[in-house]
Amino acid sequence: MESAASPIDPIIHYKNAGFAVLLWKKPESPEDRYQVGFAQRLEEKGFRIQVLTIPQPPPGYAAPPYHFNLAFTILDPSVADTILNLASSFLSEFCRDAAEVTAKVDVILEHRIISAEAHGSPVDVGGTIRNIQEIERLVSSNLVVMVADQELNRVPPKFCSRCGVPMPAQSEYCIQCGERQ
């Protein structure tokens, strides 16, 4: 019997090669101003970074309805606080004219992964990112997922018109059949 694959198997060689951060760029755009600005700020501080394209979903699965303005994975937990503070100040300063931004951050720790998404004003998202390490100190599970700055409006569930599977309220595509609603 084969053992289950680790969630970090696809990126472990980047960690072993000494990269501190993986920046994820949108597949449809060759260059994104948020990603380029954040990459420059990280390189100025001496961090080794690698820019990768967000992978396409497997055949038969719908593409995500949106991509994040800023998405990155921290591979070196010893510099996580510094990078999270850089990301926070970057969003607050560089993106201050944007009405809303969405960020996704993964922190690869020794025995756990913290994955967080935040959406809202650049200042709110920056504040959420700055506090991700606090979640790691409070929760003792192997995988910590945090979704922050979401509006708390109760939305009735919606169902796919093609296959009848319940869908997330914010999704335009069915997770089962990929049909656009």
Buried (B, 14 or more C-beta within 10 A) or exposed (E): EEEEEEEBEEBEEBBEEEBBBBBBBBEEEEEBEBBEBBBEBBEEEEBBBBBBEBEEEEEEEBEEEEBBBBBBBBBBBEBBBBBBBBBBBBBBEBBEEEEEBBBBBBBBBEEBBBBBBBBBBBBBBBBBBBBBBEBBEEBEEEEBEBEBBEEEEEEEEBEBEEEEEEBEEEBEBBBBBBBEE
